[in-house]
Amino acid sequence: MAHAPQIKVPATYMRGGTSKGVFFKLTDLPESAQSPGAARDAFLLRVIGSPDPYGKQTDGMGGATSSTSKTVILSKSTQSHHDVDYLFGQVSIDKPFVDWSGNCGNLTAAVGSFAVSNGLVDADRIPENGIAIVRIWQSNIQKTIIAHVPITNGEVQETGDFELDGVTFPAAEVQVEFLDPADGEGAMFPTGNLVDELVVPEVGTLKATMINAGIPTIFINAADIGYTGTELQEAINSDDRALAMFETIRAYGAVKMGLIESVGEAASRQHTPKVAFVAEPIDYVSSSGKSIVKSDVDLLVRALSMGKLHHAMMGTAAVAIGIAAAIPGTLVNLAAGGGERQAVRFGHPSGTLKVGAEALEQGGQWVAKKASMSRSARVLMEGSVCVPSDSFSD
């Protein structure tokens, strides 16, 4: 019996921040995958190795975590005053779908580097030595992001001495600015409140700050759900009851935020919103064994992504943390000590991260102007990814 052959598709495997993903130029994709739809989703699922009932993604490029089950499609920008269009697909590990509802802030750090190296940025915008300012249009959320990409002798500088907690080796620093980062077209606080009473059956009534900034995020107090804010992955991810509780909180929060109409829809929207819990600083030991003392940070934050506690912090959630911390009265701001601030350093499972943020009140509503942070990025492998030709429609 004859079987369909594999096809080879040009691709680059990159780390951006604390995530990894498979990067494609739009024009390199099979023709049917160049447009949104079932064929594109099927192609990306097969590239990553999903759905995998074993949860390992052994037969694909995915790494069996939310941080490593990611895809990126890039093209020359169709928007004026932008260089590259960036589309992000979060691939489910054990279910047959790709979630296009949000951005990946970590992989954003790699977008600028890829765009420069692959001819998506006009040559006259790339210095021989210095910093290339790459203007990114984030297609999922219709927002502008600016990446400051270091250039040496006309090429992207990837190596350096910048250290990022959650990443083992140092690399070159890439500064990323998220402009007007409120997600979506509605209010940054969709309920109109900085703090809500969120009623969650079988969990209770929780104080919650629900914000659309960077990515829709539900913040709750760690103490209200029996945690300290110092938890590492094993404490949460090995506890099925805890994971079910967080998913229930996420579903009811999504309804209250107006992202879905019923809790049953949450299962088909895994990427957003995120759930995070916050606490005032106390000493703890990070997952690498590094001691974090309470004077090192303004607050502690733990966040879940795709149903699991993240090993560090999602870049988009870091934007939400920074913006929420800048607004007096949110749970994030209160955990950080209250008052006005333009930057916050928070503790996460792998260490610490500083985020700058600007927010102001206009006409009785808070508006996010900008959030910024430093990440790093590096090409891990480039060439072609092989996919069975009958795994998608072409």
GUZAGU-888470 format. One line per field, with one value per residue (C-alpha): residue number from 1; residue in one letter; x negated, y, z. Coordinates in Angstrom, 3 decimals, always signed. Layout:
<atoms>
resi = c(NUM / ...) .
resn = c(a / ...) .
xx = c(X / ...) .
yy = c(Y / ...) .
zz = c(Z / ...) .
</atoms>
This chain:
<atoms>
resi = c(1 / 2 / 3 / 4 / 5 / 6 / 7 / 8 / 9 / 10 / 11 / 12 / 13 / 14 / 15 / 16 / 17 / 18 / 19 / 20 / 21 / 22 / 23 / 24 / 25 / 26 / 27 / 28 / 29 / 30 / 31 / 32 / 33 / 34 / 35 / 36 / 37 / 38 / 39 / 40 / 41 / 42 / 43 / 44 / 45 / 46 / 47 / 48 / 49 / 50 / 51 / 52 / 53 / 54 / 55 / 56 / 57 / 58 / 59 / 60 / 61 / 62 / 63 / 64 / 65 / 66 / 67 / 68 / 69 / 70 / 71 / 72 / 73 / 74 / 75 / 76 / 77 / 78 / 79 / 80 / 81 / 82 / 83 / 84 / 85 / 86 / 87 / 88 / 89 / 90 / 91 / 92 / 93 / 94 / 95 / 96 / 97 / 98 / 99 / 100 / 101 / 102 / 103 / 104 / 105 / 106 / 107 / 108 / 109 / 110 / 111 / 112 / 113 / 114 / 115 / 116 / 117 / 118 / 119 / 120 / 121 / 122 / 123 / 124 / 125 / 126 / 127 / 128 / 129 / 130 / 131 / 132 / 133 / 134 / 135 / 136 / 137 / 138 / 139 / 140 / 141 / 142 / 143 / 144 / 145 / 146 / 147 / 148 / 149 / 150 / 151 / 152 / 153 / 154 / 155 / 156 / 157 / 158 / 159 / 160 / 161 / 162 / 163 / 164 / 165 / 166 / 167 / 168 / 169 / 170 / 171 / 172 / 173 / 174 / 175 / 176 / 177 / 178 / 179 / 180 / 181 / 182 / 183 / 184 / 185 / 186 / 187 / 188 / 189 / 190 / 191 / 192 / 193 / 194 / 195 / 196 / 197 / 198 / 199 / 200 / 201 / 202 / 203 / 204 / 205 / 206 / 207 / 208 / 209 / 210 / 211 / 212 / 213 / 214 / 215 / 216 / 217 / 218 / 219 / 220 / 221 / 222 / 223 / 224 / 225 / 226 / 227 / 228 / 229 / 230 / 231 / 232 / 233 / 234 / 235 / 236 / 237 / 238 / 239 / 240 / 241 / 242 / 243 / 244 / 245 / 246 / 247 / 248 / 249 / 250 / 251 / 252 / 253 / 254 / 255 / 256 / 257 / 258 / 259 / 260 / 261 / 262 / 263 / 264 / 265 / 266 / 267 / 268 / 269 / 270 / 271 / 272 / 273 / 274 / 275 / 276 / 277 / 278 / 279 / 280 / 281 / 282 / 283 / 284 / 285 / 286 / 287 / 288 / 289 / 290 / 291 / 292 / 293 / 294 / 295 / 296 / 297 / 298 / 299 / 300 / 301 / 302 / 303 / 304 / 305 / 306 / 307 / 308 / 309 / 310 / 311 / 312 / 313 / 314 / 315 / 316 / 317 / 318 / 319 / 320 / 321 / 322 / 323 / 324 / 325 / 326 / 327 / 328 / 329 / 330 / 331 / 332 / 333 / 334 / 335 / 336 / 337 / 338 / 339 / 340 / 341 / 342 / 343 / 344 / 345 / 346 / 347 / 348 / 349 / 350 / 351 / 352 / 353 / 354 / 355 / 356 / 357 / 358 / 359 / 360 / 361 / 362 / 363 / 364 / 365 / 366 / 367 / 368 / 369 / 370 / 371 / 372 / 373 / 374 / 375 / 376 / 377 / 378 / 379 / 380 / 381 / 382 / 383 / 384 / 385 / 386 / 387 / 388 / 389 / 390 / 391 / 392 / 393 / 394) .
resn = c(m / a / h / a / p / q / i / k / v / p / a / t / y / m / r / g / g / t / s / k / g / v / f / f / k / l / t / d / l / p / e / s / a / q / s / p / g / a / a / r / d / a / f / l / l / r / v / i / g / s / p / d / p / y / g / k / q / t / d / g / m / g / g / a / t / s / s / t / s / k / t / v / i / l / s / k / s / t / q / s / h / h / d / v / d / y / l / f / g / q / v / s / i / d / k / p / f / v / d / w / s / g / n / c / g / n / l / t / a / a / v / g / s / f / a / v / s / n / g / l / v / d / a / d / r / i / p / e / n / g / i / a / i / v / r / i / w / q / s / n / i / q / k / t / i / i / a / h / v / p / i / t / n / g / e / v / q / e / t / g / d / f / e / l / d / g / v / t / f / p / a / a / e / v / q / v / e / f / l / d / p / a / d / g / e / g / a / m / f / p / t / g / n / l / v / d / e / l / v / v / p / e / v / g / t / l / k / a / t / m / i / n / a / g / i / p / t / i / f / i / n / a / a / d / i / g / y / t / g / t / e / l / q / e / a / i / n / s / d / d / r / a / l / a / m / f / e / t / i / r / a / y / g / a / v / k / m / g / l / i / e / s / v / g / e / a / a / s / r / q / h / t / p / k / v / a / f / v / a / e / p / i / d / y / v / s / s / s / g / k / s / i / v / k / s / d / v / d / l / l / v / r / a / l / s / m / g / k / l / h / h / a / m / m / g / t / a / a / v / a / i / g / i / a / a / a / i / p / g / t / l / v / n / l / a / a / g / g / g / e / r / q / a / v / r / f / g / h / p / s / g / t / l / k / v / g / a / e / a / l / e / q / g / g / q / w / v / a / k / k / a / s / m / s / r / s / a / r / v / l / m / e / g / s / v / c / v / p / s / d / s / f / s / d) .
xx = c(+0.000 / -1.396 / -1.566 / -1.788 / -5.332 / -6.501 / -6.955 / -9.658 / -8.679 / -11.277 / -11.148 / -13.205 / -13.095 / -13.645 / -13.697 / -12.156 / -12.213 / -11.210 / -9.324 / -10.224 / -8.347 / -8.460 / -8.673 / -7.500 / -7.454 / -3.904 / -5.053 / -6.948 / -3.846 / -1.959 / +0.567 / +3.615 / +1.950 / +1.242 / +4.807 / +6.630 / +8.724 / +8.814 / +5.867 / +3.571 / +4.589 / +4.113 / +0.676 / -0.502 / +0.942 / -1.068 / -4.234 / -4.005 / -2.817 / +0.725 / +3.161 / +1.150 / +3.119 / -0.204 / -0.866 / -4.462 / -4.360 / -7.010 / -6.135 / -6.494 / -8.426 / -6.478 / -7.982 / -4.820 / -4.389 / -2.425 / -5.770 / -6.993 / -3.810 / -3.847 / -3.893 / -4.570 / -3.753 / -5.479 / -5.179 / -6.034 / -3.552 / -0.375 / -0.092 / -1.619 / -4.604 / -5.185 / -7.810 / -6.355 / -2.989 / -3.173 / -0.548 / -0.792 / +0.815 / +0.916 / +1.184 / +3.090 / +1.086 / +3.832 / +6.703 / +7.021 / +7.103 / +4.950 / +5.903 / +5.525 / +7.121 / +4.005 / +0.342 / -2.842 / -4.910 / -7.969 / -8.194 / -7.734 / -11.389 / -12.316 / -10.028 / -12.254 / -15.364 / -13.684 / -12.292 / -15.736 / -17.478 / -14.828 / -14.503 / -11.214 / -12.733 / -13.923 / -17.716 / -17.835 / -16.298 / -19.082 / -22.274 / -25.672 / -26.231 / -23.743 / -20.057 / -17.456 / -14.028 / -11.585 / -7.948 / -5.746 / -2.029 / -0.609 / +2.185 / +3.972 / +4.721 / +4.252 / +1.547 / -1.877 / -5.009 / -8.497 / -11.517 / -15.007 / -17.237 / -21.031 / -22.996 / -26.719 / -28.349 / -24.940 / -23.650 / -21.504 / -23.604 / -22.266 / -24.999 / -25.673 / -25.760 / -22.119 / -20.651 / -16.930 / -15.530 / -13.956 / -16.577 / -19.756 / -22.308 / -22.953 / -22.294 / -21.962 / -19.358 / -16.283 / -14.119 / -10.443 / -7.811 / -4.096 / -2.256 / +1.353 / +1.360 / +4.996 / +6.244 / +9.258 / +11.552 / +13.423 / +12.493 / +9.272 / +11.397 / +14.363 / +16.569 / +15.815 / +14.267 / +10.674 / +11.739 / +14.778 / +16.469 / +16.157 / +18.598 / +17.169 / +19.348 / +17.648 / +14.777 / +16.381 / +16.585 / +13.150 / +11.844 / +10.574 / +8.945 / +9.874 / +7.884 / +7.409 / +3.774 / +1.159 / +3.549 / +6.873 / +5.926 / +7.776 / +5.793 / +6.780 / +5.145 / +3.033 / +4.255 / +7.897 / +7.272 / +4.888 / +1.532 / -1.433 / -2.586 / -5.879 / -4.608 / -6.655 / -5.254 / -5.133 / -2.933 / -0.207 / -0.669 / -0.688 / +2.592 / +5.553 / +8.009 / +6.042 / +5.890 / +9.636 / +10.220 / +8.133 / +9.922 / +13.276 / +12.098 / +10.883 / +14.185 / +16.364 / +13.962 / +14.058 / +17.851 / +17.727 / +15.161 / +17.451 / +14.951 / +17.388 / +21.143 / +21.151 / +18.623 / +18.833 / +17.108 / +13.921 / +12.742 / +12.382 / +10.565 / +7.590 / +5.100 / +7.167 / +7.877 / +4.978 / +5.373 / +2.728 / +2.485 / +0.588 / -0.896 / -3.074 / -6.801 / -8.285 / -11.519 / -11.486 / -13.774 / -13.269 / -13.115 / -16.832 / -17.756 / -18.321 / -17.266 / -14.835 / -14.532 / -11.519 / -13.580 / -14.387 / -10.810 / -7.703 / -5.279 / -4.955 / -2.968 / -2.199 / -0.295 / +1.275 / +1.061 / +2.996 / +4.136 / +0.728 / -1.361 / -3.934 / -7.595 / -8.398 / -6.032 / -4.328 / -5.427 / -1.876 / -0.920 / -3.955 / -2.453 / +0.816 / -1.105 / -2.982 / +0.115 / +2.208 / -0.595 / -0.626 / +3.056 / +3.763 / +6.357 / +5.967 / +5.064 / +1.680 / +1.034 / +2.122 / -0.101 / -3.000 / -2.301 / +0.141 / -0.463 / -1.591 / -4.465 / -5.955 / -7.772 / -7.410 / -9.704 / -7.874 / -8.924 / -7.894 / -8.800 / -12.121 / -13.235 / -12.370 / -11.355 / -11.051 / -8.352 / -7.929 / -4.422 / -2.541 / +1.179 / +3.338 / +6.945 / +8.964 / +12.640 / +13.080 / +11.441 / +7.902 / +5.887 / +2.673 / +0.093 / -2.938 / -4.633 / -8.262 / -10.631 / -13.904 / -14.045 / -16.456 / -16.130 / -18.179 / -17.913 / -18.111 / -17.804 / -16.954 / -16.190 / -13.015 / -10.348 / -8.999 / -5.253 / -3.287 / -1.609 / +1.736 / +1.991 / +3.676 / +5.554 / +3.471) .
yy = c(+0.000 / +3.381 / +6.139 / +9.883 / +11.291 / +13.990 / +17.564 / +19.955 / +23.462 / +26.152 / +26.955 / +28.320 / +27.022 / +29.933 / +30.782 / +34.072 / +34.987 / +31.869 / +30.285 / +28.361 / +28.132 / +27.234 / +30.343 / +30.516 / +33.130 / +33.283 / +32.839 / +29.634 / +27.842 / +25.374 / +27.330 / +26.121 / +27.079 / +30.623 / +31.586 / +31.156 / +28.042 / +24.313 / +23.510 / +25.959 / +24.646 / +21.016 / +21.819 / +23.536 / +20.792 / +18.206 / +20.318 / +20.575 / +16.977 / +17.528 / +16.322 / +13.892 / +11.805 / +10.925 / +14.635 / +14.403 / +15.719 / +13.111 / +13.087 / +16.820 / +19.959 / +20.762 / +20.387 / +19.269 / +22.516 / +25.671 / +27.514 / +25.189 / +24.410 / +27.588 / +28.689 / +32.028 / +33.215 / +36.385 / +38.519 / +41.989 / +44.292 / +45.369 / +48.237 / +51.656 / +52.561 / +48.918 / +46.435 / +43.015 / +41.387 / +38.866 / +36.135 / +33.801 / +30.364 / +28.613 / +24.908 / +22.702 / +19.705 / +17.109 / +18.601 / +19.247 / +23.017 / +26.109 / +29.108 / +32.422 / +34.589 / +36.256 / +37.146 / +35.545 / +38.268 / +36.074 / +35.063 / +38.722 / +39.141 / +36.754 / +38.324 / +41.340 / +39.180 / +36.819 / +39.735 / +41.330 / +38.054 / +36.998 / +40.159 / +41.375 / +44.703 / +47.170 / +47.276 / +51.038 / +50.534 / +48.211 / +49.894 / +48.334 / +48.479 / +49.565 / +48.947 / +48.156 / +49.495 / +46.886 / +47.979 / +44.925 / +44.701 / +42.034 / +40.649 / +38.624 / +41.643 / +44.454 / +46.247 / +47.784 / +46.410 / +47.854 / +45.533 / +46.969 / +44.413 / +44.656 / +44.567 / +43.832 / +44.086 / +44.213 / +41.014 / +40.270 / +39.992 / +37.004 / +36.288 / +38.503 / +38.717 / +39.578 / +37.084 / +36.322 / +34.260 / +31.136 / +30.888 / +28.914 / +30.776 / +34.516 / +36.171 / +39.619 / +41.905 / +42.768 / +45.577 / +45.238 / +47.980 / +47.213 / +50.347 / +50.958 / +47.403 / +47.241 / +44.094 / +44.314 / +47.214 / +47.420 / +49.013 / +47.951 / +46.950 / +45.320 / +45.283 / +48.931 / +48.010 / +47.771 / +44.975 / +42.722 / +40.069 / +36.984 / +34.241 / +30.813 / +27.781 / +25.275 / +27.723 / +30.779 / +34.506 / +35.878 / +39.402 / +39.734 / +42.326 / +41.545 / +43.485 / +43.582 / +44.641 / +42.603 / +39.674 / +39.339 / +38.345 / +37.528 / +38.387 / +36.962 / +37.017 / +33.964 / +33.858 / +33.671 / +30.298 / +28.905 / +29.794 / +31.998 / +33.133 / +31.222 / +28.043 / +26.305 / +24.223 / +20.896 / +22.285 / +23.217 / +21.020 / +17.768 / +18.696 / +17.851 / +19.483 / +22.737 / +22.712 / +22.101 / +24.976 / +27.368 / +26.319 / +26.959 / +30.396 / +31.096 / +30.065 / +32.175 / +35.105 / +34.889 / +35.157 / +38.152 / +39.810 / +39.296 / +37.118 / +34.203 / +33.877 / +30.673 / +28.748 / +25.823 / +27.919 / +28.203 / +24.771 / +26.063 / +29.218 / +27.861 / +30.645 / +33.486 / +34.720 / +33.921 / +33.384 / +34.687 / +34.952 / +37.636 / +38.107 / +40.485 / +39.657 / +36.933 / +34.964 / +31.872 / +29.663 / +29.664 / +26.557 / +26.902 / +27.017 / +30.777 / +32.504 / +35.375 / +37.608 / +39.816 / +42.970 / +41.849 / +42.265 / +44.406 / +41.462 / +37.784 / +36.530 / +33.054 / +32.566 / +29.677 / +29.132 / +26.473 / +24.904 / +24.626 / +26.854 / +28.614 / +27.937 / +31.663 / +34.349 / +34.836 / +38.089 / +39.237 / +38.481 / +40.500 / +43.424 / +42.930 / +42.835 / +46.028 / +47.963 / +46.715 / +47.587 / +51.148 / +51.675 / +52.381 / +50.059 / +46.927 / +43.702 / +43.769 / +47.335 / +46.578 / +43.491 / +45.704 / +48.157 / +50.516 / +54.019 / +55.198 / +53.528 / +53.384 / +50.076 / +46.914 / +43.968 / +40.767 / +37.309 / +34.296 / +30.587 / +30.999 / +34.293 / +37.946 / +40.267 / +44.051 / +45.655 / +49.340 / +50.648 / +53.868 / +54.250 / +57.309 / +58.100 / +59.770 / +60.605 / +58.324 / +55.338 / +54.036 / +53.880 / +51.900 / +53.849 / +51.562 / +48.630 / +47.632 / +44.870 / +43.272 / +39.762 / +37.815 / +35.616 / +33.091 / +30.875 / +27.232 / +25.570 / +26.605 / +24.669 / +22.725 / +21.007 / +17.752 / +17.087 / +14.144 / +15.601 / +13.976 / +15.517 / +18.664 / +19.714 / +21.302) .
zz = c(+0.000 / -1.028 / +1.566 / +1.054 / +1.243 / +3.590 / +2.423 / +3.580 / +4.641 / +5.457 / +9.165 / +12.044 / +15.607 / +17.984 / +21.652 / +22.607 / +26.297 / +28.233 / +25.313 / +22.166 / +18.896 / +15.222 / +13.022 / +9.405 / +6.696 / +5.389 / +1.786 / +2.675 / +3.941 / +1.718 / -0.324 / +1.617 / +4.914 / +3.784 / +4.666 / +7.995 / +8.297 / +8.861 / +6.572 / +8.357 / +11.768 / +10.686 / +9.290 / +12.480 / +14.677 / +12.732 / +12.878 / +16.665 / +17.185 / +18.410 / +19.478 / +21.592 / +24.118 / +25.745 / +26.367 / +25.100 / +21.497 / +20.682 / +16.979 / +16.477 / +17.351 / +20.510 / +23.956 / +25.784 / +27.723 / +27.011 / +26.637 / +23.894 / +21.941 / +19.893 / +16.263 / +14.597 / +11.069 / +9.835 / +6.710 / +5.471 / +7.105 / +5.378 / +7.887 / +7.271 / +9.454 / +10.412 / +9.252 / +9.979 / +10.649 / +13.499 / +13.890 / +16.877 / +17.204 / +20.585 / +19.802 / +22.206 / +23.390 / +23.753 / +21.767 / +18.009 / +17.908 / +17.601 / +19.728 / +17.870 / +20.586 / +21.983 / +21.685 / +23.037 / +24.647 / +25.098 / +21.440 / +20.522 / +21.472 / +18.649 / +16.045 / +15.469 / +15.123 / +12.657 / +10.657 / +10.286 / +9.400 / +6.868 / +4.818 / +6.279 / +7.371 / +4.723 / +4.556 / +5.098 / +8.561 / +9.706 / +10.982 / +10.373 / +14.117 / +16.755 / +17.357 / +14.705 / +15.644 / +14.351 / +14.189 / +14.716 / +13.995 / +16.312 / +14.153 / +16.855 / +19.034 / +16.478 / +18.442 / +17.817 / +19.470 / +19.113 / +19.340 / +19.820 / +18.087 / +18.566 / +15.304 / +14.833 / +11.400 / +9.763 / +11.377 / +14.415 / +17.572 / +19.494 / +22.021 / +25.020 / +28.796 / +29.527 / +31.993 / +32.116 / +34.976 / +33.506 / +30.727 / +31.440 / +29.338 / +28.836 / +25.474 / +23.897 / +25.448 / +23.365 / +24.724 / +23.846 / +24.095 / +23.971 / +22.840 / +23.869 / +25.286 / +26.407 / +24.695 / +22.413 / +21.629 / +24.951 / +28.252 / +29.951 / +32.950 / +31.196 / +34.308 / +35.040 / +38.395 / +39.597 / +41.935 / +41.538 / +43.615 / +41.411 / +42.359 / +41.511 / +42.337 / +44.682 / +45.169 / +46.731 / +46.195 / +45.365 / +45.034 / +41.476 / +39.268 / +35.670 / +33.126 / +29.353 / +29.031 / +27.213 / +27.463 / +29.302 / +32.848 / +36.064 / +39.193 / +42.576 / +46.003 / +46.786 / +50.391 / +49.275 / +47.636 / +50.233 / +48.689 / +49.641 / +46.204 / +46.554 / +44.877 / +42.186 / +39.327 / +41.158 / +43.926 / +41.442 / +38.394 / +40.367 / +42.074 / +39.849 / +42.253 / +42.148 / +38.348 / +38.164 / +40.585 / +38.491 / +35.307 / +36.976 / +38.113 / +34.577 / +33.013 / +35.310 / +35.039 / +31.243 / +31.316 / +33.656 / +31.382 / +28.388 / +26.540 / +26.319 / +26.867 / +28.911 / +31.003 / +28.577 / +25.913 / +27.999 / +26.847 / +23.280 / +24.402 / +26.350 / +25.657 / +27.127 / +29.696 / +32.005 / +35.748 / +38.158 / +41.918 / +43.796 / +47.251 / +49.210 / +49.116 / +51.293 / +50.955 / +48.727 / +46.668 / +42.893 / +40.736 / +39.925 / +43.618 / +43.604 / +46.833 / +46.359 / +49.413 / +49.931 / +49.484 / +45.910 / +44.697 / +45.054 / +44.998 / +44.112 / +41.119 / +39.844 / +36.578 / +34.720 / +30.979 / +29.043 / +32.307 / +34.006 / +36.276 / +34.098 / +34.889 / +34.786 / +33.464 / +30.124 / +28.515 / +27.877 / +31.488 / +32.574 / +30.648 / +32.538 / +35.827 / +35.024 / +33.961 / +36.890 / +39.318 / +37.958 / +38.799 / +42.490 / +43.991 / +41.869 / +43.655 / +41.927 / +43.066 / +46.623 / +46.830 / +45.735 / +48.565 / +46.851 / +45.533 / +42.112 / +40.300 / +36.800 / +37.219 / +39.240 / +39.950 / +40.740 / +41.827 / +39.715 / +39.974 / +38.134 / +39.666 / +39.132 / +36.304 / +36.066 / +33.912 / +33.184 / +32.614 / +31.956 / +32.640 / +33.122 / +33.914 / +31.165 / +31.428 / +34.398 / +32.705 / +32.977 / +29.755 / +29.282 / +27.302 / +27.244 / +28.917 / +28.440 / +29.455 / +28.466 / +27.014 / +24.814 / +21.743 / +19.826 / +16.752 / +17.843 / +14.429 / +10.913 / +7.777 / +7.027 / +9.045 / +7.608 / +7.594 / +6.088 / +3.028 / +3.800 / +7.295 / +5.932 / +2.807 / +0.091) .
</atoms>
